[in-house]
Amino acid sequence: MRENGRVTSATRQPETPASTVPPRLIATDLDGTLLRDDKSVSPRTVAALAAAEEAGIEVFFVTGRPARWMDVVSDHVHGHGLAICGNGAAVVDLHGGAGAHRFVKVRELARENALDAVRLLRDAAPGTVYAIEQTYGFNQEPDYPKLHMEVPDILLSAEELLGPDGPLPDEPVLKILAYHPTLDPDAFLTLARLALGDRANVTRSSPSALLEISGPGVSKASTLALCCAERGISHEQVVAFGDMPNDVEMLTWAGRSYAMGNAHPDVIAAASGRTVANNEDGVAVVIERLLAELP
C-alpha cells in the first residue's frame, strides 16, 4: 500500500539475470509496480498477464493493500485469481469480484503483540498515531491523518481499539498503521524495528513516515513461500517485481526479481535485475521477454 506519491531514481533498460529454470509463478506488487501512477492497469500489462497465464505461469498479486482495495485488479484476474494482501497477512480469492472477496488464509497480528507494539513505538517516537486494519474493518485514532481515501469505522485510541473490550474483539487484526508527522520515513522504519524487535514485523510502502506492522514473521515473502510450497513451486521458479521496502524480502527470496525504474534504493540493492518504471509498463516488458525465451 502506498499513498499517491513517487520514489524516483535513474531508469535503465531491463536487465535479465541468467537463469536456466523456467518460471512457474509471477509475483508482482501493485502500487508503483504493476499499476501506473493513476492506479490503472495498462492494456499492454493486461495482455502480458493473460499471456503468462495462457503459458501455464501462475500470477499472484502481492500487495500491502487490504482486500477491499483490490477492485483495481479484480477485472484482470485469470486462472486461480488469488492475491496476497496486507503484506502477507491474508490470502484472498478475487473471483467473487468487487465487494465479494473471500479470505483463504489469515495470518493475524496477536492483540498482545499489537498492544506491545503501540506502547513501545509511542515511547520510542512520541507523536506516533495509529490506525488498525482488520479483516473487514478499518479503525483509527482521532489524530490519525486522512491518508487512505476512506472513512474509518470507529475513532478511538489504539489501546481501546485493540483491548479485550474493544469494538471488534473477535475480528482478526491484520496490521497496524503507524504514522509520524515529522520523522524521516527510513529513519522511522529503523527506529521502529529496533524498538519492536521480534514482537512484530515492520515495513513501509509509503513515501511518508507511515509504517505497516504485521505479526512476527509475516511478510510478502513468507506468505508467498507458503503458497508456493502448497503448489510444489520452488523459489527458483518464481519471478518477482517490486518498488518499495515492503517488497525487499520477496525480491530476495525469489529466484529472479526485478526492481522497477522508480524503486527505492533498498529495493534496487535486493533485486537481481532492473526494469523500467511502472508508468512505462516495466512488469509487462519483463514478462514479454520471459515468454519469448520459453522453449
DRENDO-1510 file (C-alpha; in Angstrom, 1 decimal, always signed):
<recs>
REC; n; res; u; v; w
REC; 1; MET; +0.0; +0.0; +0.0 .
REC; 2; ARG; +1.2; +3.5; -0.7 .
REC; 3; GLU; -0.3; +6.9; -1.0 .
REC; 4; ASN; -0.2; +8.9; -4.2 .
REC; 5; GLY; +3.5; +9.8; -4.4 .
REC; 6; ARG; +6.6; +8.7; -6.2 .
REC; 7; VAL; +10.1; +7.5; -5.3 .
REC; 8; THR; +12.4; +8.4; -8.1 .
REC; 9; SER; +15.7; +7.0; -9.3 .
REC; 10; ALA; +17.6; +6.6; -12.5 .
REC; 11; THR; +15.8; +4.5; -15.1 .
REC; 12; ARG; +17.6; +1.9; -17.1 .
REC; 13; GLN; +16.5; -0.7; -19.7 .
REC; 14; PRO; +15.6; -4.1; -18.3 .
REC; 15; GLU; +18.3; -6.5; -17.3 .
REC; 16; THR; +17.6; -10.2; -17.3 .
REC; 17; PRO; +19.6; -12.3; -14.8 .
REC; 18; ALA; +20.9; -15.6; -16.2 .
REC; 19; SER; +18.7; -18.5; -15.2 .
REC; 20; THR; +18.1; -21.9; -16.6 .
REC; 21; VAL; +14.9; -22.5; -14.5 .
REC; 22; PRO; +11.7; -21.8; -16.4 .
REC; 23; PRO; +9.3; -19.6; -14.4 .
REC; 24; ARG; +6.2; -21.2; -12.9 .
REC; 25; LEU; +4.9; -18.2; -10.9 .
REC; 26; ILE; +5.0; -14.4; -11.3 .
REC; 27; ALA; +4.6; -12.4; -8.0 .
REC; 28; THR; +4.0; -8.7; -8.5 .
REC; 29; ASP; +3.4; -5.8; -6.2 .
REC; 30; LEU; +0.7; -3.4; -7.3 .
REC; 31; ASP; +1.2; +0.3; -6.4 .
REC; 32; GLY; +4.3; +1.7; -8.1 .
REC; 33; THR; +4.9; -1.6; -9.8 .
REC; 34; LEU; +2.1; -3.2; -11.8 .
REC; 35; LEU; -0.2; -0.1; -11.6 .
REC; 36; ARG; +0.5; +3.1; -13.2 .
REC; 37; ASP; +0.5; +6.2; -11.1 .
REC; 38; ASP; -3.1; +6.9; -11.9 .
REC; 39; LYS; -3.9; +3.4; -10.5 .
REC; 40; SER; -4.8; +1.9; -13.9 .
REC; 41; VAL; -3.5; -1.3; -15.4 .
REC; 42; SER; -2.4; -0.6; -19.0 .
REC; 43; PRO; -3.7; -2.7; -21.9 .
REC; 44; ARG; -0.1; -3.9; -22.5 .
REC; 45; THR; +0.1; -5.2; -18.9 .
REC; 46; VAL; -3.3; -6.8; -19.1 .
REC; 47; ALA; -2.2; -8.6; -22.2 .
REC; 48; ALA; +1.1; -9.7; -20.7 .
REC; 49; LEU; -0.6; -11.1; -17.6 .
REC; 50; ALA; -3.1; -13.1; -19.7 .
REC; 51; ALA; -0.3; -14.4; -21.9 .
REC; 52; ALA; +1.6; -15.6; -18.9 .
REC; 53; GLU; -1.4; -17.5; -17.5 .
REC; 54; GLU; -2.0; -18.9; -21.0 .
REC; 55; ALA; +1.5; -20.2; -21.0 .
REC; 56; GLY; +0.9; -22.0; -17.7 .
REC; 57; ILE; +2.6; -19.4; -15.4 .
REC; 58; GLU; +0.5; -18.5; -12.3 .
REC; 59; VAL; +0.2; -14.8; -11.4 .
REC; 60; PHE; +0.0; -13.7; -7.8 .
REC; 61; PHE; -0.8; -10.1; -6.9 .
REC; 62; VAL; +1.3; -9.5; -3.7 .
REC; 63; THR; +0.4; -6.1; -2.1 .
REC; 64; GLY; +0.2; -4.1; +1.1 .
REC; 65; ARG; -3.4; -3.2; +0.1 .
REC; 66; PRO; -6.3; -4.6; +2.1 .
REC; 67; ALA; -8.7; -6.9; +0.3 .
REC; 68; ARG; -11.3; -4.2; -0.1 .
REC; 69; TRP; -8.9; -2.2; -2.2 .
REC; 70; MET; -8.4; -5.0; -4.7 .
REC; 71; ASP; -11.0; -3.7; -7.1 .
REC; 72; VAL; -8.2; -2.1; -9.2 .
REC; 73; VAL; -7.2; -5.6; -10.4 .
REC; 74; SER; -10.3; -7.7; -9.9 .
REC; 75; ASP; -11.2; -7.4; -13.6 .
REC; 76; HIS; -7.8; -8.7; -14.6 .
REC; 77; VAL; -7.6; -12.0; -12.7 .
REC; 78; HIS; -7.0; -15.1; -14.7 .
REC; 79; GLY; -6.7; -18.7; -13.6 .
REC; 80; HIS; -6.8; -19.1; -9.8 .
REC; 81; GLY; -7.3; -15.4; -9.1 .
REC; 82; LEU; -5.5; -15.4; -5.7 .
REC; 83; ALA; -3.9; -12.3; -4.1 .
REC; 84; ILE; -1.7; -11.9; -1.1 .
REC; 85; CYS; -2.9; -8.8; +0.8 .
REC; 86; GLY; -1.8; -6.8; +3.8 .
REC; 87; ASN; +1.9; -7.5; +3.3 .
REC; 88; GLY; +1.3; -11.2; +3.7 .
REC; 89; ALA; -1.4; -11.0; +6.4 .
REC; 90; ALA; -4.1; -12.5; +4.1 .
REC; 91; VAL; -4.5; -14.6; +1.0 .
REC; 92; VAL; -7.7; -13.6; -0.8 .
REC; 93; ASP; -9.7; -15.2; -3.6 .
REC; 94; LEU; -10.6; -12.4; -6.0 .
REC; 95; HIS; -13.0; -14.4; -8.2 .
REC; 96; GLY; -16.1; -13.0; -6.4 .
REC; 97; GLY; -15.5; -9.6; -7.8 .
REC; 98; ALA; -15.8; -6.2; -6.2 .
REC; 99; GLY; -17.1; -6.5; -2.6 .
REC; 100; ALA; -17.2; -10.3; -2.6 .
REC; 101; HIS; -13.6; -11.3; -2.0 .
REC; 102; ARG; -13.1; -14.5; +0.1 .
REC; 103; PHE; -10.3; -14.9; +2.7 .
REC; 104; VAL; -8.4; -18.1; +2.0 .
REC; 105; LYS; -5.7; -17.7; +4.7 .
REC; 106; VAL; -5.3; -15.2; +7.5 .
REC; 107; ARG; -2.0; -14.6; +9.4 .
REC; 108; GLU; -3.2; -12.2; +12.1 .
REC; 109; LEU; -1.3; -9.9; +14.5 .
REC; 110; ALA; -2.0; -11.1; +18.0 .
REC; 111; ARG; -3.5; -8.4; +20.1 .
REC; 112; GLU; -0.9; -8.8; +22.8 .
REC; 113; ASN; +1.8; -8.2; +20.3 .
REC; 114; ALA; -0.2; -5.3; +18.8 .
REC; 115; LEU; -0.6; -3.6; +22.1 .
REC; 116; ASP; +3.1; -4.1; +22.9 .
REC; 117; ALA; +4.0; -2.5; +19.5 .
REC; 118; VAL; +1.8; +0.5; +20.1 .
REC; 119; ARG; +3.3; +1.1; +23.6 .
REC; 120; LEU; +6.9; +0.6; +22.6 .
REC; 121; LEU; +6.7; +2.8; +19.5 .
REC; 122; ARG; +4.9; +5.6; +21.4 .
REC; 123; ASP; +7.8; +5.6; +23.8 .
REC; 124; ALA; +10.4; +5.5; +21.1 .
REC; 125; ALA; +8.8; +8.0; +18.8 .
REC; 126; PRO; +6.4; +10.4; +20.7 .
REC; 127; GLY; +3.8; +11.8; +18.4 .
REC; 128; THR; +3.1; +8.5; +16.6 .
REC; 129; VAL; -0.6; +7.9; +15.8 .
REC; 130; TYR; -2.2; +4.7; +14.7 .
REC; 131; ALA; -4.8; +3.0; +12.6 .
REC; 132; ILE; -5.9; -0.6; +12.9 .
REC; 133; GLU; -6.5; -2.8; +9.8 .
REC; 134; GLN; -8.8; -5.8; +10.4 .
REC; 135; THR; -10.2; -8.4; +8.0 .
REC; 136; TYR; -13.2; -6.3; +7.3 .
REC; 137; GLY; -12.8; -3.1; +9.3 .
REC; 138; PHE; -10.6; -0.1; +9.4 .
REC; 139; ASN; -10.4; +2.0; +12.6 .
REC; 140; GLN; -8.1; +4.8; +13.7 .
REC; 141; GLU; -7.2; +7.2; +16.4 .
REC; 142; PRO; -8.8; +10.7; +16.2 .
REC; 143; ASP; -5.5; +12.4; +15.3 .
REC; 144; TYR; -4.5; +9.9; +12.6 .
REC; 145; PRO; -4.5; +11.9; +9.3 .
REC; 146; LYS; -6.7; +11.2; +6.3 .
REC; 147; LEU; -4.3; +9.1; +4.2 .
REC; 148; HIS; -6.3; +6.3; +2.8 .
REC; 149; MET; -9.3; +7.9; +0.9 .
REC; 150; GLU; -11.8; +6.2; +3.2 .
REC; 151; VAL; -13.8; +7.0; +6.3 .
REC; 152; PRO; -12.8; +4.9; +9.4 .
REC; 153; ASP; -15.5; +2.8; +11.0 .
REC; 154; ILE; -14.5; +3.9; +14.6 .
REC; 155; LEU; -12.4; +6.6; +16.2 .
REC; 156; LEU; -10.8; +5.5; +19.4 .
REC; 157; SER; -7.3; +5.2; +20.8 .
REC; 158; ALA; -5.3; +2.3; +19.6 .
REC; 159; GLU; -5.3; +0.8; +23.1 .
REC; 160; GLU; -9.1; +0.9; +23.2 .
REC; 161; LEU; -9.4; -0.5; +19.7 .
REC; 162; LEU; -7.1; -3.4; +20.5 .
REC; 163; GLY; -8.2; -4.1; +24.1 .
REC; 164; PRO; -10.4; -7.0; +25.1 .
REC; 165; ASP; -13.4; -4.7; +25.5 .
REC; 166; GLY; -12.8; -3.1; +22.1 .
REC; 167; PRO; -15.5; -2.7; +19.4 .
REC; 168; LEU; -14.4; -5.7; +17.3 .
REC; 169; PRO; -12.7; -8.1; +19.7 .
REC; 170; ASP; -13.2; -11.3; +17.6 .
REC; 171; GLU; -12.2; -9.9; +14.2 .
REC; 172; PRO; -8.5; -10.6; +13.4 .
REC; 173; VAL; -6.1; -7.8; +13.3 .
REC; 174; LEU; -4.1; -7.9; +10.0 .
REC; 175; LYS; -1.8; -4.9; +10.6 .
REC; 176; ILE; -1.2; -1.7; +12.4 .
REC; 177; LEU; -0.5; +1.5; +10.6 .
REC; 178; ALA; +1.8; +3.9; +12.5 .
REC; 179; TYR; +2.2; +7.5; +11.2 .
REC; 180; HIS; +4.6; +10.1; +12.4 .
REC; 181; PRO; +4.2; +13.7; +11.3 .
REC; 182; THR; +7.9; +14.8; +11.3 .
REC; 183; LEU; +10.3; +11.8; +11.2 .
REC; 184; ASP; +12.2; +10.8; +8.0 .
REC; 185; PRO; +10.4; +7.7; +6.7 .
REC; 186; ASP; +13.6; +5.4; +6.6 .
REC; 187; ALA; +14.7; +6.7; +10.0 .
REC; 188; PHE; +11.3; +5.9; +11.4 .
REC; 189; LEU; +11.4; +2.4; +10.0 .
REC; 190; THR; +14.9; +1.8; +11.5 .
REC; 191; LEU; +13.8; +3.2; +14.9 .
REC; 192; ALA; +10.6; +1.0; +14.9 .
REC; 193; ARG; +12.5; -2.2; +14.0 .
REC; 194; LEU; +14.9; -1.6; +16.9 .
REC; 195; ALA; +12.1; -0.8; +19.3 .
REC; 196; LEU; +9.8; -3.7; +18.5 .
REC; 197; GLY; +12.4; -6.4; +17.9 .
REC; 198; ASP; +10.8; -9.8; +17.3 .
REC; 199; ARG; +7.4; -8.8; +18.6 .
REC; 200; ALA; +6.2; -7.8; +15.1 .
REC; 201; ASN; +7.3; -7.4; +11.5 .
REC; 202; VAL; +7.7; -3.7; +10.5 .
REC; 203; THR; +8.0; -2.3; +7.0 .
REC; 204; ARG; +6.8; +0.6; +4.8 .
REC; 205; SER; +5.5; +1.2; +1.3 .
REC; 206; SER; +4.6; +4.9; +1.5 .
REC; 207; PRO; +6.7; +7.9; +0.7 .
REC; 208; SER; +5.7; +9.4; +4.0 .
REC; 209; ALA; +6.6; +8.3; +7.6 .
REC; 210; LEU; +3.9; +5.6; +7.6 .
REC; 211; LEU; +4.8; +2.2; +8.9 .
REC; 212; GLU; +3.0; -1.1; +8.5 .
REC; 213; ILE; +3.2; -3.5; +11.4 .
REC; 214; SER; +2.3; -7.2; +11.0 .
REC; 215; GLY; +2.6; -10.4; +13.0 .
REC; 216; PRO; +6.1; -11.8; +13.7 .
REC; 217; GLY; +7.5; -13.4; +10.6 .
REC; 218; VAL; +4.6; -12.2; +8.4 .
REC; 219; SER; +5.7; -10.7; +5.2 .
REC; 220; LYS; +5.0; -10.8; +1.5 .
REC; 221; ALA; +7.9; -13.3; +1.2 .
REC; 222; SER; +6.9; -15.7; +3.9 .
REC; 223; THR; +3.2; -15.9; +2.8 .
REC; 224; LEU; +4.3; -16.3; -0.9 .
REC; 225; ALA; +6.6; -19.1; +0.2 .
REC; 226; LEU; +3.7; -20.9; +1.9 .
REC; 227; CYS; +1.5; -20.5; -1.2 .
REC; 228; CYS; +4.3; -21.8; -3.4 .
REC; 229; ALA; +5.0; -24.8; -1.2 .
REC; 230; GLU; +1.3; -25.8; -1.4 .
REC; 231; ARG; +1.7; -25.8; -5.2 .
REC; 232; GLY; +5.1; -27.6; -5.3 .
REC; 233; ILE; +6.8; -24.4; -6.7 .
REC; 234; SER; +10.4; -23.7; -5.6 .
REC; 235; HIS; +11.7; -20.2; -5.1 .
REC; 236; GLU; +13.9; -20.6; -8.2 .
REC; 237; GLN; +10.7; -20.9; -10.3 .
REC; 238; VAL; +9.4; -17.5; -9.0 .
REC; 239; VAL; +9.8; -14.2; -10.8 .
REC; 240; ALA; +9.0; -11.2; -8.5 .
REC; 241; PHE; +8.5; -7.4; -9.1 .
REC; 242; GLY; +8.5; -4.6; -6.6 .
REC; 243; ASP; +9.4; -1.0; -5.8 .
REC; 244; MET; +9.3; -0.3; -2.0 .
REC; 245; PRO; +10.9; -1.6; +1.2 .
REC; 246; ASN; +7.9; -4.0; +1.9 .
REC; 247; ASP; +9.0; -5.8; -1.3 .
REC; 248; VAL; +12.6; -6.4; -0.3 .
REC; 249; GLU; +12.2; -9.8; +1.4 .
REC; 250; MET; +10.1; -11.1; -1.5 .
REC; 251; LEU; +12.6; -9.9; -4.1 .
REC; 252; THR; +15.5; -11.5; -2.1 .
REC; 253; TRP; +13.6; -14.8; -1.8 .
REC; 254; ALA; +12.5; -15.2; -5.5 .
REC; 255; GLY; +14.8; -16.9; -8.0 .
REC; 256; ARG; +14.6; -13.9; -10.3 .
REC; 257; SER; +13.5; -10.4; -9.2 .
REC; 258; TYR; +13.1; -7.0; -10.7 .
REC; 259; ALA; +13.3; -3.6; -9.2 .
REC; 260; MET; +11.2; -1.0; -11.0 .
REC; 261; GLY; +12.8; +2.0; -12.5 .
REC; 262; ASN; +11.1; +4.1; -9.9 .
REC; 263; ALA; +12.2; +1.9; -7.0 .
REC; 264; HIS; +13.6; +2.7; -3.5 .
REC; 265; PRO; +17.4; +2.2; -3.2 .
REC; 266; ASP; +16.9; -0.8; -0.9 .
REC; 267; VAL; +14.8; -2.5; -3.5 .
REC; 268; ILE; +17.4; -1.9; -6.2 .
REC; 269; ALA; +20.0; -3.5; -3.9 .
REC; 270; ALA; +17.8; -6.5; -3.1 .
REC; 271; ALA; +16.7; -7.4; -6.7 .
REC; 272; SER; +18.6; -9.5; -9.1 .
REC; 273; GLY; +17.5; -7.3; -12.1 .
REC; 274; ARG; +16.1; -4.0; -13.1 .
REC; 275; THR; +13.2; -3.0; -15.4 .
REC; 276; VAL; +11.8; +0.3; -16.5 .
REC; 277; ALA; +9.3; +2.3; -14.4 .
REC; 278; ASN; +5.7; +1.4; -13.6 .
REC; 279; ASN; +4.4; +4.2; -16.0 .
REC; 280; GLU; +6.5; +2.5; -18.7 .
REC; 281; ASP; +4.9; -0.9; -18.2 .
REC; 282; GLY; +8.1; -2.4; -16.6 .
REC; 283; VAL; +6.4; -5.6; -15.5 .
REC; 284; ALA; +5.0; -6.2; -18.9 .
REC; 285; VAL; +8.4; -5.6; -20.5 .
REC; 286; VAL; +9.9; -8.4; -18.5 .
REC; 287; ILE; +7.0; -10.8; -18.9 .
REC; 288; GLU; +7.1; -10.4; -22.6 .
REC; 289; ARG; +10.8; -11.2; -22.6 .
REC; 290; LEU; +10.3; -14.2; -20.4 .
REC; 291; LEU; +7.6; -15.7; -22.6 .
REC; 292; ALA; +9.7; -15.2; -25.7 .
REC; 293; GLU; +12.5; -17.2; -24.0 .
REC; 294; LEU; +10.3; -20.2; -23.2 .
REC; 295; PRO; +11.1; -23.4; -25.2 .
</recs>
